[in-house]
């Protein structure tokens, strides 16, 4: 798998719901690092 996002940081807003979660998951598969949080 191509690691286009290796050594990069991506901030995905809404990462705990719907499309934000899918986007964060995609970044995680390509960079192997993931941190998600929900701010009330």
Z-matrix of the N, CA and C atoms (Angstrom, degrees):
N
C 1 1.441
C 2 1.524 1 109.84
N 3 1.293 2 115.53 1 137.94
C 4 1.451 3 121.90 2 178.64
C 5 1.521 4 109.55 3 -71.69
N 6 1.307 5 116.73 4 135.37
C 7 1.462 6 121.61 5 -179.21
C 8 1.525 7 109.76 6 -109.04
N 9 1.322 8 116.26 7 67.94
C 10 1.468 9 121.28 8 -177.50
C 11 1.512 10 112.97 9 -64.01
N 12 1.323 11 117.44 10 -23.05
C 13 1.457 12 120.49 11 -175.22
C 14 1.524 13 112.67 12 -107.63
N 15 1.308 14 117.29 13 15.99
C 16 1.465 15 120.64 14 177.18
C 17 1.522 16 108.78 15 -62.02
N 18 1.309 17 116.30 16 137.25
C 19 1.470 18 122.80 17 179.54
C 20 1.526 19 113.08 18 62.72
N 21 1.324 20 117.00 19 27.09
C 22 1.465 21 121.96 20 177.81
C 23 1.525 22 108.58 21 -121.81
N 24 1.315 23 116.14 22 161.38
C 25 1.458 24 122.44 23 176.11
C 26 1.521 25 107.72 24 -121.12
N 27 1.327 26 115.38 25 131.84
C 28 1.465 27 120.65 26 176.89
C 29 1.518 28 108.12 27 -125.44
N 30 1.310 29 117.19 28 131.86
C 31 1.452 30 122.54 29 176.00
C 32 1.523 31 106.89 30 -105.55
N 33 1.324 32 115.41 31 115.00
C 34 1.461 33 120.90 32 -179.36
C 35 1.522 34 107.76 33 -110.91
N 36 1.319 35 116.68 34 115.26
C 37 1.461 36 119.13 35 177.95
C 38 1.523 37 108.80 36 -80.96
N 39 1.322 38 116.38 37 147.64
C 40 1.456 39 120.47 38 -178.74
C 41 1.515 40 112.55 39 71.61
N 42 1.329 41 116.95 40 32.02
C 43 1.471 42 121.24 41 -173.56
C 44 1.524 43 114.06 42 -74.00
N 45 1.329 44 118.02 43 -1.04
C 46 1.462 45 119.49 44 178.74
C 47 1.526 46 112.13 45 -105.71
N 48 1.321 47 117.81 46 2.81
C 49 1.458 48 120.04 47 179.56
C 50 1.528 49 110.48 48 -137.14
N 51 1.287 50 115.71 49 144.67
C 52 1.455 51 128.53 50 172.26
C 53 1.526 52 116.45 51 33.37
N 54 1.323 53 117.55 52 -114.84
C 55 1.460 54 120.50 53 -172.38
C 56 1.526 55 112.43 54 -66.47
N 57 1.334 56 117.06 55 -32.89
C 58 1.468 57 119.92 56 176.44
C 59 1.519 58 111.19 57 -62.57
N 60 1.336 59 116.63 58 -40.35
C 61 1.457 60 121.13 59 178.18
C 62 1.527 61 110.87 60 -65.28
N 63 1.322 62 117.29 61 -42.33
C 64 1.461 63 121.16 62 178.08
C 65 1.528 64 111.04 63 -64.17
N 66 1.326 65 116.47 64 -40.27
C 67 1.459 66 120.89 65 178.71
C 68 1.523 67 110.69 66 -65.46
N 69 1.324 68 116.91 67 -45.91
C 70 1.464 69 120.84 68 178.31
C 71 1.521 70 110.82 69 -61.47
N 72 1.317 71 116.70 70 -39.48
C 73 1.461 72 120.93 71 177.89
C 74 1.518 73 111.80 72 -63.29
N 75 1.315 74 116.45 73 -40.11
C 76 1.469 75 120.57 74 178.09
C 77 1.527 76 111.14 75 -64.51
N 78 1.310 77 116.72 76 -44.17
C 79 1.463 78 119.82 77 176.07
C 80 1.521 79 110.17 78 -60.61
N 81 1.321 80 117.00 79 -40.57
C 82 1.468 81 120.90 80 -179.22
C 83 1.520 82 111.54 81 -62.92
N 84 1.325 83 117.97 82 -39.37
C 85 1.466 84 119.47 83 -179.89
C 86 1.523 85 111.82 84 -69.30
N 87 1.314 86 116.73 85 -25.01
C 88 1.461 87 119.30 86 -178.51
C 89 1.525 88 113.70 87 -96.04
N 90 1.331 89 117.56 88 -15.07
C 91 1.464 90 118.79 89 -178.96
C 92 1.522 91 113.34 90 -121.16
N 93 1.324 92 117.41 91 -12.24
C 94 1.463 93 123.89 92 178.52
C 95 1.515 94 114.41 93 68.77
N 96 1.313 95 119.36 94 6.50
C 97 1.454 96 122.78 95 177.35
C 98 1.524 97 108.64 96 -129.95
N 99 1.329 98 115.56 97 135.67
C 100 1.465 99 117.88 98 -177.88
C 101 1.520 100 109.47 99 -151.37
N 102 1.305 101 115.68 100 135.88
C 103 1.439 102 122.31 101 173.73
C 104 1.512 103 107.47 102 -138.97
N 105 1.321 104 117.80 103 120.85
C 106 1.452 105 120.84 104 177.72
C 107 1.514 106 109.24 105 -122.20
N 108 1.311 107 115.18 106 151.00
C 109 1.457 108 120.21 107 179.06
C 110 1.528 109 108.96 108 -149.33
N 111 1.290 110 115.32 109 158.44
C 112 1.462 111 119.97 110 176.11
C 113 1.516 112 107.35 111 -123.35
N 114 1.307 113 115.48 112 124.46
C 115 1.456 114 121.04 113 179.44
C 116 1.531 115 107.17 114 -104.26
N 117 1.333 116 117.08 115 116.42
C 118 1.483 117 119.26 116 -177.73
C 119 1.508 118 112.38 117 -69.79
